[in-house]
Amino acid sequence: MHAWRTLESQLVYRSPVLEVKRCIKSHPRREAPHEFVTLHSSDWVNLVALTPREKMVLIRQYRQGCERVTLEIPGGMVDPGESPEQAAARELWEETGYQAQSLRFLGRVNPNPALFDNTCHTFLASGARRVSRQHLDETEDIEVLEMDPARVAELVRTGELDHSLVVAALCFFWLERGSLAP
């Protein structure tokens, strides 16, 4: 297996959350170079947050990409100079007003290695309790829910909860619990 060698790289778009690069690369087994697109974003975090009564903290929010309201777990971007664990605690507090007694790393995934160069880190937030109001960004409108984990599993099965990074985070949680079913 041979890696592709970069011949040329050009930034073609930049926003506060994403950079798009156009790259020309060559491969030892190919005659002609090929054009690729790479998407760069900060790392992301997701939290499987459990209350002291073992209810899972979920959020509903509008997502521009699919143009609908989705059901998810709390999460977001890792800010510059912040560790994934710090970002997880911050995102939980901002999006829900909850704080956890403890945060534990569960795993990480590459969101889409064909295009993205970042990582999504998943944490278990145990003993999560509401301690304040939400601290939402200007573009966020988030409803907070507490739900039985068995109901969350059913929503994954039926496709109502279909955010791939959330499903991956829930798999880490279920593996941690010793079962892919709650």
LUMZAGU-559340 format. One record per atom (N, C-alpha, C): residue number from 1; residue in three letters; atom name; x, y, z. Coordinates in steps of 0.1 Angstrom, whole numbers, plus 5000, padded with zeros to 4 digits. Example, Ala and Ser with C-alpha at 12.3 -4.5 7.8 and 13.67 -1.06 7.14 Angstrom:
LUMZAGU-559340
REC   resi   resn   name     px     py     pz
REC      1    ALA      N   5132   4943   5078
REC      1    ALA     CA   5123   4955   5078
REC      1    ALA      C   5132   4967   5078
REC      2    SER      N   5128   4978   5071
REC      2    SER     CA   5137   4989   5071
REC      2    SER      C   5129   5000   5079
END
This chain:
LUMZAGU-559340
REC   resi   resn   name     px     py     pz
REC      1    MET      N   5008   4988   5000
REC      1    MET     CA   5000   5000   5000
REC      1    MET      C   5009   5012   5000
REC      2    HIS      N   5007   5021   4991
REC      2    HIS     CA   5015   5033   4990
REC      2    HIS      C   5006   5046   4993
REC      3    ALA      N   5012   5055   4999
REC      3    ALA     CA   5006   5068   5002
REC      3    ALA      C   5006   5077   4990
REC      4    TRP      N   4997   5086   4989
REC      4    TRP     CA   4997   5096   4978
REC      4    TRP      C   5006   5108   4983
REC      5    ARG      N   5014   5113   4974
REC      5    ARG     CA   5023   5124   4977
REC      5    ARG      C   5017   5138   4972
REC      6    THR      N   5017   5148   4980
REC      6    THR     CA   5011   5161   4977
REC      6    THR      C   5021   5168   4968
REC      7    LEU      N   5015   5172   4956
REC      7    LEU     CA   5023   5181   4947
REC      7    LEU      C   5019   5195   4948
REC      8    GLU      N   5007   5198   4952
REC      8    GLU     CA   5002   5211   4953
REC      8    GLU      C   4990   5212   4963
REC      9    SER      N   4989   5222   4971
REC      9    SER     CA   4978   5223   4980
REC      9    SER      C   4974   5238   4981
REC     10    GLN      N   4961   5240   4980
REC     10    GLN     CA   4956   5254   4979
REC     10    GLN      C   4943   5255   4988
REC     11    LEU      N   4943   5266   4997
REC     11    LEU     CA   4931   5268   5004
REC     11    LEU      C   4921   5275   4995
REC     12    VAL      N   4909   5270   4994
REC     12    VAL     CA   4899   5275   4985
REC     12    VAL      C   4887   5282   4992
REC     13    TYR      N   4886   5278   5005
REC     13    TYR     CA   4875   5284   5013
REC     13    TYR      C   4878   5284   5028
REC     14    ARG      N   4875   5294   5035
REC     14    ARG     CA   4877   5294   5049
REC     14    ARG      C   4865   5301   5056
REC     15    SER      N   4860   5294   5066
REC     15    SER     CA   4849   5300   5075
REC     15    SER      C   4853   5298   5089
REC     16    PRO      N   4846   5303   5099
REC     16    PRO     CA   4850   5300   5113
REC     16    PRO      C   4850   5286   5117
REC     17    VAL      N   4843   5277   5110
REC     17    VAL     CA   4842   5263   5114
REC     17    VAL      C   4848   5253   5104
REC     18    LEU      N   4852   5258   5092
REC     18    LEU     CA   4857   5248   5082
REC     18    LEU      C   4866   5255   5072
REC     19    GLU      N   4876   5247   5068
REC     19    GLU     CA   4885   5251   5057
REC     19    GLU      C   4884   5241   5046
REC     20    VAL      N   4884   5245   5034
REC     20    VAL     CA   4884   5236   5022
REC     20    VAL      C   4897   5237   5015
REC     21    LYS      N   4904   5226   5013
REC     21    LYS     CA   4917   5226   5006
REC     21    LYS      C   4915   5218   4993
REC     22    ARG      N   4921   5223   4982
REC     22    ARG     CA   4922   5215   4970
REC     22    ARG      C   4936   5211   4969
REC     23    CYS      N   4938   5198   4967
REC     23    CYS     CA   4952   5192   4966
REC     23    CYS      C   4953   5184   4953
REC     24    ILE      N   4965   5185   4947
REC     24    ILE     CA   4969   5177   4936
REC     24    ILE      C   4979   5167   4942
REC     25    LYS      N   4977   5154   4939
REC     25    LYS     CA   4985   5144   4945
REC     25    LYS      C   4989   5134   4935
REC     26    SER      N   5001   5128   4937
REC     26    SER     CA   5005   5117   4928
REC     26    SER      C   5007   5104   4936
REC     27    HIS      N   5006   5093   4928
REC     27    HIS     CA   5007   5080   4934
REC     27    HIS      C   5017   5072   4926
REC     28    PRO      N   5026   5064   4932
REC     28    PRO     CA   5036   5056   4925
REC     28    PRO      C   5030   5047   4914
REC     29    ARG      N   5018   5042   4916
REC     29    ARG     CA   5012   5033   4906
REC     29    ARG      C   5003   5040   4896
REC     30    ARG      N   5002   5053   4896
REC     30    ARG     CA   4993   5060   4887
REC     30    ARG      C   5001   5069   4878
REC     31    GLU      N   4997   5070   4866
REC     31    GLU     CA   5005   5079   4856
REC     31    GLU      C   5002   5093   4859
REC     32    ALA      N   4989   5097   4860
REC     32    ALA     CA   4986   5111   4861
REC     32    ALA      C   4982   5115   4875
REC     33    PRO      N   4986   5127   4879
REC     33    PRO     CA   4981   5132   4893
REC     33    PRO      C   4966   5133   4893
REC     34    HIS      N   4961   5133   4906
REC     34    HIS     CA   4947   5134   4908
REC     34    HIS      C   4943   5145   4917
REC     35    GLU      N   4932   5152   4915
REC     35    GLU     CA   4927   5162   4924
REC     35    GLU      C   4919   5157   4936
REC     36    PHE      N   4922   5161   4948
REC     36    PHE     CA   4914   5158   4960
REC     36    PHE      C   4909   5170   4967
REC     37    VAL      N   4899   5169   4975
REC     37    VAL     CA   4894   5180   4983
REC     37    VAL      C   4895   5175   4998
REC     38    THR      N   4900   5183   5007
REC     38    THR     CA   4901   5179   5021
REC     38    THR      C   4894   5190   5029
REC     39    LEU      N   4886   5186   5039
REC     39    LEU     CA   4879   5195   5047
REC     39    LEU      C   4886   5195   5061
REC     40    HIS      N   4890   5207   5066
REC     40    HIS     CA   4896   5208   5079
REC     40    HIS      C   4887   5215   5088
REC     41    SER      N   4885   5209   5100
REC     41    SER     CA   4877   5214   5111
REC     41    SER      C   4885   5211   5124
REC     42    SER      N   4882   5219   5134
REC     42    SER     CA   4887   5216   5147
REC     42    SER      C   4881   5202   5151
REC     43    ASP      N   4888   5196   5161
REC     43    ASP     CA   4883   5184   5167
REC     43    ASP      C   4869   5187   5173
REC     44    TRP      N   4861   5176   5174
REC     44    TRP     CA   4848   5177   5180
REC     44    TRP      C   4847   5168   5193
REC     45    VAL      N   4837   5171   5201
REC     45    VAL     CA   4834   5163   5213
REC     45    VAL      C   4819   5159   5213
REC     46    ASN      N   4816   5148   5219
REC     46    ASN     CA   4803   5143   5222
REC     46    ASN      C   4802   5138   5236
REC     47    LEU      N   4791   5140   5242
REC     47    LEU     CA   4789   5136   5256
REC     47    LEU      C   4777   5127   5258
REC     48    VAL      N   4779   5115   5263
REC     48    VAL     CA   4768   5107   5268
REC     48    VAL      C   4767   5111   5283
REC     49    ALA      N   4757   5119   5286
REC     49    ALA     CA   4755   5125   5299
REC     49    ALA      C   4744   5117   5306
REC     50    LEU      N   4747   5112   5318
REC     50    LEU     CA   4737   5105   5326
REC     50    LEU      C   4735   5112   5339
REC     51    THR      N   4722   5114   5343
REC     51    THR     CA   4718   5120   5355
REC     51    THR      C   4721   5110   5367
REC     52    PRO      N   4720   5115   5379
REC     52    PRO     CA   4721   5105   5390
REC     52    PRO      C   4710   5094   5390
REC     53    ARG      N   4699   5097   5383
REC     53    ARG     CA   4689   5086   5382
REC     53    ARG      C   4690   5078   5369
REC     54    GLU      N   4702   5079   5363
REC     54    GLU     CA   4705   5072   5350
REC     54    GLU      C   4697   5075   5338
REC     55    LYS      N   4692   5088   5338
REC     55    LYS     CA   4685   5093   5326
REC     55    LYS      C   4696   5099   5317
REC     56    MET      N   4694   5097   5304
REC     56    MET     CA   4704   5103   5294
REC     56    MET      C   4699   5117   5290
REC     57    VAL      N   4708   5126   5290
REC     57    VAL     CA   4706   5140   5286
REC     57    VAL      C   4707   5141   5271
REC     58    LEU      N   4696   5145   5265
REC     58    LEU     CA   4696   5147   5250
REC     58    LEU      C   4692   5161   5247
REC     59    ILE      N   4694   5165   5235
REC     59    ILE     CA   4691   5178   5230
REC     59    ILE      C   4684   5177   5216
REC     60    ARG      N   4675   5186   5214
REC     60    ARG     CA   4669   5188   5201
REC     60    ARG      C   4673   5202   5196
REC     61    GLN      N   4677   5202   5183
REC     61    GLN     CA   4681   5215   5177
REC     61    GLN      C   4680   5214   5162
REC     62    TYR      N   4678   5226   5156
REC     62    TYR     CA   4678   5226   5141
REC     62    TYR      C   4692   5225   5136
REC     63    ARG      N   4693   5217   5125
REC     63    ARG     CA   4706   5215   5118
REC     63    ARG      C   4705   5220   5104
REC     64    GLN      N   4713   5229   5100
REC     64    GLN     CA   4713   5235   5087
REC     64    GLN      C   4715   5225   5076
REC     65    GLY      N   4725   5216   5078
REC     65    GLY     CA   4728   5207   5067
REC     65    GLY      C   4716   5198   5062
REC     66    CYS      N   4708   5193   5071
REC     66    CYS     CA   4697   5185   5068
REC     66    CYS      C   4684   5193   5068
REC     67    GLU      N   4685   5205   5072
REC     67    GLU     CA   4673   5214   5073
REC     67    GLU      C   4661   5208   5081
REC     68    ARG      N   4665   5203   5093
REC     68    ARG     CA   4654   5198   5101
REC     68    ARG      C   4659   5198   5116
REC     69    VAL      N   4649   5196   5125
REC     69    VAL     CA   4653   5195   5139
REC     69    VAL      C   4657   5180   5141
REC     70    THR      N   4668   5179   5148
REC     70    THR     CA   4674   5165   5151
REC     70    THR      C   4675   5163   5166
REC     71    LEU      N   4675   5150   5170
REC     71    LEU     CA   4677   5146   5183
REC     71    LEU      C   4691   5141   5184
REC     72    GLU      N   4698   5146   5194
REC     72    GLU     CA   4712   5144   5196
REC     72    GLU      C   4716   5143   5211
REC     73    ILE      N   4729   5141   5213
REC     73    ILE     CA   4735   5143   5226
REC     73    ILE      C   4743   5156   5226
REC     74    PRO      N   4746   5162   5237
REC     74    PRO     CA   4754   5174   5237
REC     74    PRO      C   4767   5172   5231
REC     75    GLY      N   4773   5182   5225
REC     75    GLY     CA   4786   5182   5219
REC     75    GLY      C   4789   5194   5211
REC     76    GLY      N   4801   5195   5206
REC     76    GLY     CA   4805   5206   5198
REC     76    GLY      C   4820   5206   5195
REC     77    MET      N   4825   5218   5191
REC     77    MET     CA   4839   5220   5187
REC     77    MET      C   4848   5222   5199
REC     78    VAL      N   4860   5217   5197
REC     78    VAL     CA   4871   5219   5206
REC     78    VAL      C   4877   5233   5202
REC     79    ASP      N   4877   5242   5211
REC     79    ASP     CA   4882   5256   5209
REC     79    ASP      C   4898   5256   5209
REC     80    PRO      N   4904   5265   5202
REC     80    PRO     CA   4919   5266   5203
REC     80    PRO      C   4924   5267   5217
REC     81    GLY      N   4934   5259   5220
REC     81    GLY     CA   4940   5259   5234
REC     81    GLY      C   4932   5251   5244
REC     82    GLU      N   4922   5244   5240
REC     82    GLU     CA   4913   5237   5249
REC     82    GLU      C   4916   5222   5247
REC     83    SER      N   4916   5214   5257
REC     83    SER     CA   4917   5200   5256
REC     83    SER      C   4903   5194   5252
REC     84    PRO      N   4902   5182   5246
REC     84    PRO     CA   4889   5177   5244
REC     84    PRO      C   4880   5175   5257
REC     85    GLU      N   4886   5172   5268
REC     85    GLU     CA   4879   5170   5281
REC     85    GLU      C   4874   5184   5285
REC     86    GLN      N   4882   5195   5284
REC     86    GLN     CA   4877   5208   5287
REC     86    GLN      C   4865   5212   5278
REC     87    ALA      N   4867   5209   5265
REC     87    ALA     CA   4856   5212   5256
REC     87    ALA      C   4843   5205   5259
REC     88    ALA      N   4844   5192   5263
REC     88    ALA     CA   4833   5184   5267
REC     88    ALA      C   4825   5191   5279
REC     89    ALA      N   4832   5194   5289
REC     89    ALA     CA   4826   5200   5301
REC     89    ALA      C   4820   5214   5297
REC     90    ARG      N   4826   5222   5289
REC     90    ARG     CA   4821   5235   5285
REC     90    ARG      C   4808   5233   5276
REC     91    GLU      N   4809   5224   5266
REC     91    GLU     CA   4797   5222   5257
REC     91    GLU      C   4785   5217   5265
REC     92    LEU      N   4787   5208   5275
REC     92    LEU     CA   4776   5203   5283
REC     92    LEU      C   4770   5214   5290
REC     93    TRP      N   4778   5223   5296
REC     93    TRP     CA   4773   5234   5304
REC     93    TRP      C   4766   5245   5295
REC     94    GLU      N   4772   5248   5283
REC     94    GLU     CA   4766   5258   5274
REC     94    GLU      C   4753   5253   5268
REC     95    GLU      N   4753   5241   5264
REC     95    GLU     CA   4741   5236   5256
REC     95    GLU      C   4729   5232   5266
REC     96    THR      N   4733   5227   5278
REC     96    THR     CA   4722   5222   5286
REC     96    THR      C   4721   5229   5300
REC     97    GLY      N   4731   5236   5304
REC     97    GLY     CA   4731   5241   5318
REC     97    GLY      C   4735   5231   5328
REC     98    TYR      N   4739   5219   5324
REC     98    TYR     CA   4743   5208   5333
REC     98    TYR      C   4758   5207   5335
REC     99    GLN      N   4762   5202   5347
REC     99    GLN     CA   4776   5199   5350
REC     99    GLN      C   4776   5185   5355
REC    100    ALA      N   4787   5178   5352
REC    100    ALA     CA   4788   5164   5356
REC    100    ALA      C   4797   5162   5368
REC    101    GLN      N   4795   5152   5376
REC    101    GLN     CA   4804   5149   5387
REC    101    GLN      C   4817   5144   5382
REC    102    SER      N   4817   5137   5371
REC    102    SER     CA   4829   5132   5365
REC    102    SER      C   4828   5130   5350
REC    103    LEU      N   4839   5132   5343
REC    103    LEU     CA   4840   5130   5329
REC    103    LEU      C   4850   5119   5326
REC    104    ARG      N   4846   5109   5318
REC    104    ARG     CA   4856   5099   5315
REC    104    ARG      C   4856   5097   5299
REC    105    PHE      N   4868   5096   5294
REC    105    PHE     CA   4869   5094   5280
REC    105    PHE      C   4864   5080   5276
REC    106    LEU      N   4856   5079   5265
REC    106    LEU     CA   4851   5066   5261
REC    106    LEU      C   4858   5061   5248
REC    107    GLY      N   4861   5071   5239
REC    107    GLY     CA   4867   5067   5226
REC    107    GLY      C   4867   5078   5216
REC    108    ARG      N   4872   5076   5205
REC    108    ARG     CA   4873   5086   5194
REC    108    ARG      C   4871   5080   5181
REC    109    VAL      N   4865   5087   5171
REC    109    VAL     CA   4863   5083   5158
REC    109    VAL      C   4867   5094   5148
REC    110    ASN      N   4871   5090   5136
REC    110    ASN     CA   4873   5100   5125
REC    110    ASN      C   4860   5101   5118
REC    111    PRO      N   4854   5113   5118
REC    111    PRO     CA   4841   5115   5113
REC    111    PRO      C   4839   5110   5099
REC    112    ASN      N   4848   5113   5090
REC    112    ASN     CA   4847   5108   5076
REC    112    ASN      C   4861   5109   5070
REC    113    PRO      N   4870   5099   5071
REC    113    PRO     CA   4884   5100   5067
REC    113    PRO      C   4885   5102   5052
REC    114    ALA      N   4875   5100   5044
REC    114    ALA     CA   4876   5103   5030
REC    114    ALA      C   4877   5118   5027
REC    115    LEU      N   4871   5126   5036
REC    115    LEU     CA   4871   5141   5034
REC    115    LEU      C   4877   5149   5046
REC    116    PHE      N   4873   5145   5058
REC    116    PHE     CA   4877   5153   5070
REC    116    PHE      C   4890   5148   5076
REC    117    ASP      N   4897   5158   5082
REC    117    ASP     CA   4910   5155   5088
REC    117    ASP      C   4909   5156   5104
REC    118    ASN      N   4897   5156   5109
REC    118    ASN     CA   4896   5158   5124
REC    118    ASN      C   4891   5146   5131
REC    119    THR      N   4890   5147   5144
REC    119    THR     CA   4886   5136   5153
REC    119    THR      C   4874   5140   5161
REC    120    CYS      N   4866   5131   5164
REC    120    CYS     CA   4855   5133   5174
REC    120    CYS      C   4857   5125   5186
REC    121    HIS      N   4858   5131   5198
REC    121    HIS     CA   4861   5125   5210
REC    121    HIS      C   4848   5123   5218
REC    122    THR      N   4846   5111   5224
REC    122    THR     CA   4834   5109   5232
REC    122    THR      C   4837   5107   5247
REC    123    PHE      N   4829   5114   5255
REC    123    PHE     CA   4831   5113   5270
REC    123    PHE      C   4818   5108   5276
REC    124    LEU      N   4819   5101   5287
REC    124    LEU     CA   4808   5098   5296
REC    124    LEU      C   4808   5108   5307
REC    125    ALA      N   4797   5115   5308
REC    125    ALA     CA   4795   5125   5319
REC    125    ALA      C   4785   5120   5329
REC    126    SER      N   4791   5115   5340
REC    126    SER     CA   4783   5108   5350
REC    126    SER      C   4778   5119   5361
REC    127    GLY      N   4767   5116   5367
REC    127    GLY     CA   4761   5125   5377
REC    127    GLY      C   4758   5139   5372
REC    128    ALA      N   4753   5140   5360
REC    128    ALA     CA   4750   5153   5354
REC    128    ALA      C   4737   5159   5360
REC    129    ARG      N   4739   5171   5364
REC    129    ARG     CA   4728   5178   5371
REC    129    ARG      C   4727   5192   5365
REC    130    ARG      N   4715   5197   5363
REC    130    ARG     CA   4713   5211   5359
REC    130    ARG      C   4717   5220   5370
REC    131    VAL      N   4727   5229   5367
REC    131    VAL     CA   4732   5239   5376
REC    131    VAL      C   4730   5253   5372
REC    132    SER      N   4726   5256   5360
REC    132    SER     CA   4723   5269   5355
REC    132    SER      C   4715   5269   5343
REC    133    ARG      N   4712   5281   5338
REC    133    ARG     CA   4705   5282   5325
REC    133    ARG      C   4715   5278   5314
REC    134    GLN      N   4710   5276   5302
REC    134    GLN     CA   4718   5274   5290
REC    134    GLN      C   4726   5286   5287
REC    135    HIS      N   4737   5285   5280
REC    135    HIS     CA   4745   5296   5275
REC    135    HIS      C   4748   5294   5260
REC    136    LEU      N   4737   5296   5253
REC    136    LEU     CA   4737   5293   5238
REC    136    LEU      C   4744   5303   5230
REC    137    ASP      N   4750   5299   5219
REC    137    ASP     CA   4755   5308   5208
REC    137    ASP      C   4743   5314   5201
REC    138    GLU      N   4746   5325   5194
REC    138    GLU     CA   4736   5333   5187
REC    138    GLU      C   4727   5324   5178
REC    139    THR      N   4733   5314   5172
REC    139    THR     CA   4726   5306   5162
REC    139    THR      C   4719   5293   5168
REC    140    GLU      N   4721   5291   5181
REC    140    GLU     CA   4715   5279   5187
REC    140    GLU      C   4702   5281   5194
REC    141    ASP      N   4693   5272   5192
REC    141    ASP     CA   4680   5271   5199
REC    141    ASP      C   4678   5257   5203
REC    142    ILE      N   4681   5253   5215
REC    142    ILE     CA   4682   5239   5220
REC    142    ILE      C   4672   5236   5231
REC    143    GLU      N   4665   5225   5229
REC    143    GLU     CA   4656   5220   5239
REC    143    GLU      C   4663   5208   5246
REC    144    VAL      N   4663   5208   5259
REC    144    VAL     CA   4670   5197   5267
REC    144    VAL      C   4660   5187   5271
REC    145    LEU      N   4663   5174   5270
REC    145    LEU     CA   4654   5164   5274
REC    145    LEU      C   4662   5154   5283
REC    146    GLU      N   4655   5147   5291
REC    146    GLU     CA   4661   5135   5299
REC    146    GLU      C   4653   5123   5294
REC    147    MET      N   4660   5112   5291
REC    147    MET     CA   4653   5101   5285
REC    147    MET      C   4660   5088   5290
REC    148    ASP      N   4652   5078   5292
REC    148    ASP     CA   4656   5064   5296
REC    148    ASP      C   4666   5059   5285
REC    149    PRO      N   4677   5054   5288
REC    149    PRO     CA   4686   5048   5278
REC    149    PRO      C   4680   5038   5269
REC    150    ALA      N   4671   5030   5274
REC    150    ALA     CA   4664   5020   5266
REC    150    ALA      C   4656   5027   5255
REC    151    ARG      N   4650   5038   5258
REC    151    ARG     CA   4642   5045   5248
REC    151    ARG      C   4651   5051   5238
REC    152    VAL      N   4663   5056   5242
REC    152    VAL     CA   4673   5061   5232
REC    152    VAL      C   4677   5050   5222
REC    153    ALA      N   4679   5038   5228
REC    153    ALA     CA   4683   5027   5219
REC    153    ALA      C   4672   5024   5209
REC    154    GLU      N   4660   5025   5213
REC    154    GLU     CA   4648   5023   5204
REC    154    GLU      C   4648   5034   5193
REC    155    LEU      N   4651   5046   5197
REC    155    LEU     CA   4651   5057   5187
REC    155    LEU      C   4663   5055   5177
REC    156    VAL      N   4674   5049   5181
REC    156    VAL     CA   4684   5046   5171
REC    156    VAL      C   4679   5035   5162
REC    157    ARG      N   4673   5025   5167
REC    157    ARG     CA   4668   5014   5159
REC    157    ARG      C   4658   5018   5149
REC    158    THR      N   4649   5028   5153
REC    158    THR     CA   4639   5032   5143
REC    158    THR      C   4644   5043   5134
REC    159    GLY      N   4656   5048   5136
REC    159    GLY     CA   4661   5059   5127
REC    159    GLY      C   4657   5073   5131
REC    160    GLU      N   4649   5074   5142
REC    160    GLU     CA   4646   5088   5146
REC    160    GLU      C   4658   5095   5151
REC    161    LEU      N   4667   5088   5157
REC    161    LEU     CA   4680   5094   5161
REC    161    LEU      C   4690   5088   5151
REC    162    ASP      N   4694   5097   5142
REC    162    ASP     CA   4702   5092   5130
REC    162    ASP      C   4715   5099   5128
REC    163    HIS      N   4720   5108   5137
REC    163    HIS     CA   4732   5115   5136
REC    163    HIS      C   4744   5105   5138
REC    164    SER      N   4752   5103   5128
REC    164    SER     CA   4762   5092   5128
REC    164    SER      C   4772   5093   5140
REC    165    LEU      N   4776   5105   5143
REC    165    LEU     CA   4785   5107   5154
REC    165    LEU      C   4779   5104   5167
REC    166    VAL      N   4766   5107   5168
REC    166    VAL     CA   4759   5104   5181
REC    166    VAL      C   4757   5089   5182
REC    167    VAL      N   4754   5082   5171
REC    167    VAL     CA   4752   5067   5172
REC    167    VAL      C   4766   5061   5175
REC    168    ALA      N   4777   5066   5170
REC    168    ALA     CA   4790   5061   5173
REC    168    ALA      C   4793   5063   5188
REC    169    ALA      N   4789   5075   5194
REC    169    ALA     CA   4791   5078   5208
REC    169    ALA      C   4783   5068   5216
REC    170    LEU      N   4771   5066   5212
REC    170    LEU     CA   4762   5056   5220
REC    170    LEU      C   4768   5042   5219
REC    171    CYS      N   4774   5038   5208
REC    171    CYS     CA   4780   5025   5207
REC    171    CYS      C   4792   5024   5218
REC    172    PHE      N   4800   5035   5219
REC    172    PHE     CA   4810   5035   5229
REC    172    PHE      C   4804   5033   5243
REC    173    PHE      N   4793   5040   5246
REC    173    PHE     CA   4786   5039   5258
REC    173    PHE      C   4781   5024   5261
REC    174    TRP      N   4775   5018   5251
REC    174    TRP     CA   4769   5005   5253
REC    174    TRP      C   4781   4995   5254
REC    175    LEU      N   4792   4997   5247
REC    175    LEU     CA   4803   4988   5248
REC    175    LEU      C   4809   4989   5262
REC    176    GLU      N   4809   5001   5268
REC    176    GLU     CA   4814   5004   5281
REC    176    GLU      C   4805   4996   5291
REC    177    ARG      N   4793   4996   5289
REC    177    ARG     CA   4783   4989   5297
REC    177    ARG      C   4783   4974   5295
REC    178    GLY      N   4790   4969   5285
REC    178    GLY     CA   4791   4955   5283
REC    178    GLY      C   4781   4949   5274
REC    179    SER      N   4773   4958   5267
REC    179    SER     CA   4763   4953   5258
REC    179    SER      C   4759   4963   5248
REC    180    LEU      N   4757   4959   5236
REC    180    LEU     CA   4752   4968   5225
REC    180    LEU      C   4737   4971   5227
REC    181    ALA      N   4731   4965   5236
REC    181    ALA     CA   4717   4968   5239
REC    181    ALA      C   4716   4972   5254
REC    182    PRO      N   4708   4982   5257
REC    182    PRO     CA   4708   4987   5271
REC    182    PRO      C   4702   4977   5280
END
